[in-house]
Amino acid sequence: MGEFAAALSEHPDAALAAAEVVEEVAAALGPGRRPDLALVFFTPPHLEAADEVAGAVRAGLEPVTLLGCGAVAVVGGAREVEGTPAVSLWAARTMPTEAFHLTATAEPSAAPGAAAAPPAILEGWPPGLPDDAEALLVLADPLSFPVEAVLQRLGDERAGLPVVGGLASAGQRPGANRLVLDDEVHTSGAVVAVIRAPAVVRTVVSQGCRPVGVPLVVTRAERNVVYELAGRPALERLGEAAESMPEADRHLLNTGVHLGRVIDEHRSDFGRGDFLVRNVLGGDVSSGAIAVGDLIEVGSTVQYQVRDAASADEDLRDLLGGSRAGGALLFTCNGRGTNLFAEADHDARLLAAEVGPAPVAGMFCAGELGPIGGRNFLHGFTASVVLVDVPEVLTA
């Protein structure tokens, strides 16, 4: 018997798949051991049976809180199931939670036609978060919910509290995704669980990149356009970085350039995990400027980055090295998996090897949530890992 359990079923029938994972998880937890939190993830073939899957979990395990969503692929143990039917279930005891469903509406703009979009108003946010909150677990529909609004709200109310999870990826049109909260299945918004003590949550966010060239200070920029780095055109600085790189790395720059922005400017040295990585969207030869998928402030420190399968593997291994946990969750980008790695199951297999025999589950996301440098962000192409433990006194 354990405090955490996970199971994976690839049965093509949703009801039978749900029954299989419930039976396995219940056996691992032990008779009469009701979980505080259960998470269920299911692939597109089971999307229309979301209520059936959720009902089976509720009936078989009676979790205090059930969260879940559909995903283009799911994680169970050391497996990543892509392109075929699958249900993945994860459960934890001595992991108290409070859960709620969020929707968002746009606040009317005081200046019609203004360039900046009006902020979102969150409906369903509780009056206050508990003092013993360890993390916020968020599963959101990317087509109807601005998850950045949650990050802003939390930054105002509880700076430093980790936000983990990801965006549902099974549905490609409005209303097609499924989000599970207890007995309800939603087609929009976000479902959120506040993970509370005595659970202890640690996070690892692997962006799959490595820096090239040298760190540079932004000396001229406007919103997401960077004109100058250390007093010279940004494209010129990119050329300098390319000249100092081996041929294989120059090829990576040709297939996709990224820019890492330092989160903690108080550090004297910057390495893996110190940068928030964003795509370089394009460049203008006449001005030497680059456009980045983020707002870049003058005075911030940045460094060009490259990404490939080898870099992604090295980054995740380095960040996970020596990790141990009672249970683990993996929210990995739907652009990873076999879209990036030559072999299937890369992220799940690596995580399971590091934290084994801890139960592992998760999903492929259309955007991943996790903290970098103590601040929460919505990422792309990352592997966001949640490591959970409970005090030994409660597991004896």
C-alpha positions as CSV (number, residue, x, y, z in Angstrom):
1,M,0.0,0.0,0.0
2,G,1.2,3.5,-0.8
3,E,0.3,7.2,-0.6
4,F,0.5,7.5,-4.4
5,A,-0.7,5.2,-7.3
6,A,-0.9,5.4,-11.1
7,A,-2.2,3.2,-13.9
8,L,-2.5,3.3,-17.7
9,S,-4.9,1.5,-19.9
10,E,-4.9,1.3,-23.7
11,H,-8.2,-0.4,-24.0
12,P,-10.2,1.0,-27.0
13,D,-13.4,1.0,-25.0
14,A,-13.6,4.0,-22.6
15,A,-15.6,2.2,-20.0
16,L,-13.3,-0.8,-19.8
17,A,-10.2,1.4,-19.9
18,A,-11.6,3.4,-16.9
19,A,-12.4,0.2,-15.1
20,E,-8.9,-1.1,-15.6
21,V,-7.1,1.9,-14.3
22,V,-9.5,2.3,-11.3
23,E,-9.0,-1.3,-10.3
24,E,-5.2,-1.1,-10.5
25,V,-5.0,2.2,-8.6
26,A,-7.4,1.0,-5.9
27,A,-5.3,-2.1,-5.4
28,A,-2.1,0.0,-5.1
29,L,-3.6,2.3,-2.5
30,G,-5.1,-0.5,-0.5
31,P,-8.6,-1.3,0.7
32,G,-10.6,1.6,2.1
33,R,-7.9,4.1,1.4
34,R,-9.8,7.0,-0.3
35,P,-7.5,9.4,-2.2
36,D,-7.6,13.1,-1.5
37,L,-6.8,13.9,-5.2
38,A,-7.2,11.9,-8.4
39,L,-6.1,13.1,-11.8
40,V,-7.4,11.4,-15.0
41,F,-6.1,12.1,-18.6
42,F,-7.6,10.6,-21.7
43,T,-6.8,10.7,-25.5
44,P,-9.1,12.0,-28.3
45,P,-10.8,8.6,-29.0
46,H,-12.2,8.8,-25.4
47,L,-13.1,12.5,-25.5
48,E,-16.8,12.0,-26.0
49,A,-16.9,9.5,-23.1
50,A,-15.3,12.0,-20.6
51,D,-18.3,11.8,-18.3
52,E,-18.2,8.0,-18.4
53,V,-14.5,7.9,-17.5
54,A,-14.9,10.5,-14.8
55,G,-17.9,8.7,-13.4
56,A,-16.0,5.4,-13.2
57,V,-13.2,7.1,-11.3
58,R,-15.6,8.8,-8.9
59,A,-17.5,5.6,-8.2
60,G,-14.5,3.3,-7.9
61,L,-12.1,5.5,-5.9
62,E,-14.4,8.1,-4.3
63,P,-11.6,10.8,-4.4
64,V,-12.2,13.9,-2.4
65,T,-11.2,15.9,-5.6
66,L,-11.1,14.7,-9.2
67,L,-9.5,16.7,-11.9
68,G,-8.8,15.8,-15.5
69,C,-8.8,16.6,-19.1
70,G,-8.4,15.3,-22.7
71,A,-5.0,15.4,-24.3
72,V,-3.5,14.4,-27.7
73,A,-1.3,11.9,-25.8
74,V,-1.0,10.8,-22.2
75,V,1.7,9.6,-19.8
76,G,1.6,6.6,-17.6
77,G,4.7,5.3,-15.8
78,A,7.5,5.2,-18.4
79,R,5.1,5.2,-21.3
80,E,3.8,8.0,-23.6
81,V,0.8,6.9,-25.6
82,E,0.5,8.9,-28.8
83,G,-2.2,8.5,-31.5
84,T,-4.1,5.6,-29.9
85,P,-6.8,5.3,-27.2
86,A,-5.5,5.6,-23.6
87,V,-6.6,6.5,-20.1
88,S,-4.1,7.5,-17.4
89,L,-5.0,7.8,-13.8
90,W,-3.0,9.1,-10.8
91,A,-4.1,9.3,-7.2
92,A,-2.6,10.6,-3.9
93,R,-3.5,10.4,-0.3
94,T,-2.6,12.9,2.5
95,M,-2.7,15.5,-0.2
96,P,-5.6,17.9,0.7
97,T,-7.0,20.1,-2.0
98,E,-9.6,22.7,-2.8
99,A,-10.9,22.8,-6.3
100,F,-12.9,25.2,-8.5
101,H,-13.9,25.9,-12.1
102,L,-12.8,29.2,-13.6
103,T,-14.2,31.2,-16.6
104,A,-13.0,34.5,-17.9
105,T,-14.6,37.5,-19.5
106,A,-12.9,40.5,-21.0
107,E,-13.2,43.7,-19.0
108,P,-14.6,46.5,-21.1
109,S,-11.8,48.7,-22.4
110,A,-11.9,52.3,-21.3
111,A,-10.4,53.3,-24.6
112,P,-12.0,51.5,-27.6
113,G,-9.5,50.6,-30.2
114,A,-6.5,50.7,-27.8
115,A,-3.6,48.6,-28.7
116,A,-3.5,46.7,-25.4
117,A,-6.2,44.0,-24.8
118,P,-8.4,44.6,-21.8
119,P,-7.6,42.5,-18.8
120,A,-9.7,39.4,-18.1
121,I,-12.1,39.1,-15.2
122,L,-11.9,35.7,-13.5
123,E,-15.2,34.2,-12.4
124,G,-15.1,31.4,-9.8
125,W,-11.9,32.5,-8.0
126,P,-12.3,31.8,-4.3
127,P,-12.3,34.7,-1.8
128,G,-8.9,33.7,-0.6
129,L,-6.4,30.9,-1.0
130,P,-5.6,28.8,2.1
131,D,-2.5,29.7,4.1
132,D,-1.1,26.2,3.7
133,A,-1.3,26.2,-0.1
134,E,1.7,24.5,-1.7
135,A,0.9,24.9,-5.3
136,L,-1.9,25.6,-7.8
137,L,-2.6,22.8,-10.3
138,V,-4.3,24.2,-13.4
139,L,-5.8,22.4,-16.4
140,A,-7.2,24.9,-18.9
141,D,-8.9,25.0,-22.3
142,P,-6.5,27.1,-24.6
143,L,-9.3,28.2,-26.9
144,S,-11.5,29.9,-24.2
145,F,-9.3,30.7,-21.2
146,P,-6.5,33.2,-20.9
147,V,-4.3,31.3,-18.4
148,E,-2.0,34.3,-18.0
149,A,-4.9,35.9,-16.0
150,V,-4.4,33.3,-13.4
151,L,-0.7,33.9,-13.2
152,Q,-1.4,37.6,-12.8
153,R,-4.0,37.1,-10.2
154,L,-1.8,34.8,-8.2
155,G,1.2,37.1,-8.6
156,D,-0.9,39.8,-6.9
157,E,-2.3,37.6,-4.2
158,R,0.4,35.0,-3.4
159,A,3.7,35.7,-5.2
160,G,6.0,32.7,-5.2
161,L,3.3,30.0,-5.0
162,P,4.0,27.6,-7.9
163,V,1.5,27.2,-10.7
164,V,1.8,23.8,-12.5
165,G,-0.2,21.9,-15.1
166,G,-1.0,22.6,-18.7
167,L,-3.4,23.4,-21.5
168,A,-5.7,20.7,-22.9
169,S,-4.7,19.5,-26.3
170,A,-7.3,16.9,-27.5
171,G,-9.7,19.4,-29.1
172,Q,-8.8,21.7,-31.9
173,R,-12.0,23.8,-32.1
174,P,-14.0,25.8,-29.5
175,G,-16.0,23.5,-27.2
176,A,-14.1,20.4,-28.3
177,N,-12.0,20.0,-25.2
178,R,-13.1,18.3,-22.0
179,L,-12.2,19.4,-18.5
180,V,-13.2,17.3,-15.5
181,L,-13.9,18.6,-12.0
182,D,-15.5,16.0,-9.7
183,D,-18.9,15.1,-11.2
184,E,-18.9,17.8,-13.9
185,V,-17.4,17.9,-17.3
186,H,-16.7,21.3,-18.8
187,T,-16.0,22.3,-22.4
188,S,-14.4,25.7,-21.6
189,G,-12.6,27.6,-18.9
190,A,-10.1,26.0,-16.4
191,V,-10.3,23.5,-13.6
192,V,-8.0,24.3,-10.7
193,A,-6.9,22.4,-7.5
194,V,-5.1,24.1,-4.7
195,I,-2.6,21.5,-3.3
196,R,-2.3,22.0,0.4
197,A,0.1,20.9,3.2
198,P,1.1,18.3,4.4
199,A,1.9,17.6,0.7
200,V,5.3,19.0,-0.3
201,V,5.6,20.1,-4.0
202,R,8.8,20.6,-6.0
203,T,8.9,21.6,-9.6
204,V,11.3,21.1,-12.5
205,V,10.8,23.0,-15.8
206,S,13.0,21.8,-18.6
207,Q,12.8,24.2,-21.6
208,G,15.0,21.9,-23.8
209,C,17.4,24.6,-24.8
210,R,21.0,25.4,-24.2
211,P,22.6,28.9,-24.4
212,V,25.0,29.8,-27.2
213,G,27.2,32.9,-27.5
214,V,27.4,35.1,-24.5
215,P,24.9,36.9,-22.3
216,L,24.1,40.4,-23.6
217,V,22.3,43.4,-22.1
218,V,19.3,44.8,-24.1
219,T,20.2,48.4,-24.9
220,R,17.3,49.2,-27.2
221,A,13.9,47.6,-27.4
222,E,10.2,48.3,-27.8
223,R,7.7,45.8,-26.5
224,N,8.6,42.5,-28.2
225,V,11.0,44.0,-30.7
226,V,14.7,44.0,-29.8
227,Y,16.8,46.5,-31.7
228,E,20.1,46.5,-30.0
229,L,22.1,44.1,-27.7
230,A,25.1,45.6,-25.9
231,G,24.9,48.6,-28.2
232,R,24.9,46.8,-31.5
233,P,22.0,45.4,-33.8
234,A,20.5,42.2,-32.4
235,L,20.9,40.4,-35.8
236,E,24.6,41.4,-35.8
237,R,25.0,39.9,-32.3
238,L,23.2,36.7,-33.6
239,G,25.8,36.5,-36.4
240,E,28.6,36.8,-33.9
241,A,27.2,33.9,-31.9
242,A,26.9,31.8,-35.1
243,E,30.5,32.5,-36.0
244,S,31.7,31.1,-32.7
245,M,29.6,27.9,-33.0
246,P,30.4,24.5,-34.6
247,E,28.7,23.7,-37.8
248,A,26.0,21.5,-36.2
249,D,24.9,24.3,-33.9
250,R,24.8,26.8,-36.8
251,H,22.4,24.4,-38.5
252,L,20.2,24.5,-35.4
253,L,20.1,28.3,-35.6
254,N,18.9,28.0,-39.2
255,T,16.0,25.7,-38.1
256,G,14.9,27.8,-35.2
257,V,16.3,30.6,-33.1
258,H,15.4,31.3,-29.5
259,L,16.1,34.0,-27.0
260,G,16.5,33.4,-23.3
261,R,15.7,36.2,-20.9
262,V,17.3,36.1,-17.4
263,I,14.7,36.0,-14.6
264,D,16.9,36.8,-11.7
265,E,19.2,39.7,-12.6
266,H,20.9,39.6,-9.2
267,R,22.9,36.5,-10.2
268,S,26.4,37.0,-11.5
269,D,26.5,33.9,-13.6
270,F,23.8,32.5,-15.8
271,G,23.3,28.9,-16.8
272,R,20.6,26.3,-17.6
273,G,17.4,27.1,-15.7
274,D,18.1,30.8,-15.3
275,F,16.5,31.8,-18.6
276,L,12.9,32.1,-19.7
277,V,13.2,30.9,-23.3
278,R,11.0,32.4,-26.1
279,N,10.9,31.9,-29.8
280,V,12.5,34.5,-32.1
281,L,9.7,35.2,-34.5
282,G,11.7,37.0,-37.2
283,G,14.2,39.6,-38.0
284,D,14.5,42.8,-40.1
285,V,17.8,43.1,-42.0
286,S,17.4,46.8,-42.6
287,S,17.2,47.7,-38.9
288,G,19.0,44.6,-37.5
289,A,16.1,44.1,-35.1
290,I,14.5,40.8,-34.0
291,A,10.9,40.1,-32.9
292,V,10.5,37.8,-29.9
293,G,7.5,36.0,-28.5
294,D,7.6,38.0,-25.2
295,L,7.9,41.6,-24.0
296,I,11.6,42.5,-23.6
297,E,12.7,45.4,-21.4
298,V,15.7,47.6,-21.9
299,G,18.4,46.7,-19.3
300,S,17.4,43.0,-19.2
301,T,20.0,40.3,-19.9
302,V,19.4,37.9,-22.7
303,Q,21.3,35.1,-24.5
304,Y,20.6,33.3,-27.7
305,Q,19.5,29.6,-27.4
306,V,19.4,26.5,-29.5
307,R,17.0,23.5,-29.2
308,D,17.2,20.0,-30.5
309,A,16.7,16.5,-29.2
310,A,20.1,16.2,-27.7
311,S,19.8,19.6,-25.9
312,A,16.3,18.6,-24.6
313,D,17.6,15.3,-23.3
314,E,20.6,16.9,-21.6
315,D,18.5,19.7,-20.1
316,L,15.9,17.3,-18.6
317,R,18.6,14.9,-17.3
318,D,20.5,17.7,-15.7
319,L,17.5,19.3,-14.0
320,L,16.2,16.0,-12.7
321,G,19.5,14.6,-11.6
322,G,19.2,13.1,-8.1
323,S,15.4,13.8,-7.8
324,R,13.3,11.6,-5.6
325,A,9.6,11.8,-4.9
326,G,6.6,9.9,-3.6
327,G,4.8,10.6,-6.8
328,A,5.3,12.6,-10.0
329,L,3.3,14.4,-12.7
330,L,4.6,15.2,-16.2
331,F,3.2,18.0,-18.4
332,T,5.1,17.8,-21.6
333,C,4.7,19.7,-24.9
334,N,2.8,18.1,-27.7
335,G,5.8,19.1,-29.9
336,R,8.0,16.8,-27.9
337,G,7.4,13.0,-27.9
338,T,8.1,11.4,-31.2
339,N,7.9,14.8,-32.9
340,L,11.3,15.6,-31.3
341,F,12.9,12.4,-30.1
342,A,13.9,9.5,-32.3
343,E,12.6,7.0,-29.7
344,A,9.2,7.0,-28.1
345,D,8.6,7.6,-24.4
346,H,11.6,9.8,-23.9
347,D,10.4,12.2,-21.2
348,A,8.3,9.7,-19.4
349,R,11.0,7.1,-19.4
350,L,13.6,9.5,-18.2
351,L,11.4,10.8,-15.4
352,A,10.4,7.3,-14.3
353,A,14.0,6.2,-14.2
354,E,14.9,9.2,-12.0
355,V,12.0,9.0,-9.5
356,G,11.3,5.3,-9.7
357,P,9.4,3.5,-8.2
358,A,7.3,6.6,-7.7
359,P,4.0,6.5,-9.6
360,V,4.1,8.8,-12.7
361,A,1.3,10.1,-14.9
362,G,0.6,13.2,-17.1
363,M,-0.3,14.5,-20.5
364,F,0.9,16.2,-23.6
365,C,-0.1,19.9,-23.5
366,A,-0.8,22.8,-25.8
367,G,1.2,24.9,-23.4
368,E,2.8,24.0,-20.0
369,L,2.8,25.8,-16.7
370,G,5.6,26.0,-14.3
371,P,7.9,28.4,-12.4
372,I,11.3,29.7,-13.6
373,G,13.4,31.7,-11.2
374,G,10.5,31.8,-8.7
375,R,8.0,33.3,-11.2
376,N,5.2,31.4,-12.9
377,F,5.0,31.3,-16.7
378,L,3.1,29.7,-19.6
379,H,5.7,27.8,-21.7
380,G,5.9,26.1,-25.0
381,F,8.1,23.0,-25.9
382,T,8.9,22.3,-22.2
383,A,8.6,19.4,-19.9
384,S,7.1,20.7,-16.6
385,V,7.5,18.1,-13.8
386,V,5.7,18.1,-10.5
387,L,7.4,16.1,-7.7
388,V,5.2,15.4,-4.7
389,D,6.0,14.0,-1.2
390,V,4.2,13.7,2.1
391,P,5.9,13.7,5.5
392,E,7.0,10.3,6.6
393,V,5.1,10.6,9.9
394,L,1.9,10.4,7.9
395,T,2.9,7.5,5.7
396,A,4.1,5.2,8.4
